[in-house]
Amino acid sequence: RLGIGLAIAGGVVNSMLYNGK
């Protein structure tokens, strides 16, 4: 589903931002 895809994409972006800090 699109919702699940967005959730996974959001988690990946969030992880990248956290690692960036």
PyMOL commands that set and color helices and strands:
alter all, ss='L'
color gray80, all
select helices_A, chain A and resi 2-20
alter helices_A, ss='H'
color red, helices_A
deselect
rebuild
show_as cartoon
